[in-house]
Amino acid sequence: MASMIIGVLGSVMVVIGAVMTVSTPDFLFDMPAVILVVALALFSTFGASTRLSGTALVRHFGQAAVRAGWIGFLVGAILIFSMADPSSPDFMAYLLRAGAVATLTLLYGYGLDFLAQILSPRS
């Protein structure tokens, strides 16, 4: 149990440390993206809870988080391209900022899957 806690905390600290060498970690947090990924993964896991046991549910949550991250990315890309105005003088700045936020869902999904793999390793 202690090794799992050390694994999870160590992994989170390495990512935060890597970000802090370049900037502050606040740009890695977007509440709507977090809610989208976590909610989709939780609902998927809840739907599978009648067929799976404890550790399999944790693995399923991680895999569902990755799929939710991709869904969030596609939703973000659709929103970006539907709202973009190429004639605007700050079009490229808008595109880069919005693209960065859209890719956060992928980071959250893969990050949750990584933590789920630590919490429920395969035998």
JOHUJO-V452486 format. One record per residue. N is the residue number from 0. PSI is psi in whole degrees, -180 to 180 (* if undefined). Layout:
# JOHUJO-V452486
N,PSI
N,PSI
This chain:
# JOHUJO-V452486
0,-42
1,-36
2,-34
3,-43
4,-44
5,-40
6,-45
7,-51
8,-41
9,-42
10,-44
11,-42
12,-36
13,-43
14,-46
15,-41
16,-41
17,-39
18,-40
19,-19
20,-22
21,-39
22,-161
23,151
24,-2
25,-24
26,-7
27,5
28,123
29,110
30,-45
31,-36
32,-41
33,-47
34,-43
35,-51
36,-48
37,-42
38,-46
39,-41
40,-41
41,-43
42,-39
43,-42
44,-39
45,-41
46,-30
47,-2
48,-21
49,-20
50,-16
51,155
52,-174
53,-60
54,-32
55,-32
56,-40
57,-44
58,-41
59,-41
60,-45
61,-44
62,-38
63,-33
64,-38
65,-47
66,-39
67,-36
68,-41
69,-39
70,-44
71,-39
72,-44
73,-40
74,-44
75,-42
76,-41
77,-43
78,-40
79,-50
80,-24
81,-24
82,-7
83,140
84,98
85,-21
86,-9
87,141
88,-25
89,32
90,-46
91,-39
92,-42
93,-46
94,-41
95,-44
96,-46
97,-37
98,-37
99,-41
100,-39
101,-35
102,-13
103,-33
104,-35
105,-43
106,-45
107,-43
108,-49
109,-33
110,-43
111,-37
112,-40
113,-45
114,-36
115,-35
116,-34
117,-42
118,-24
119,73
120,151
121,145
122,*
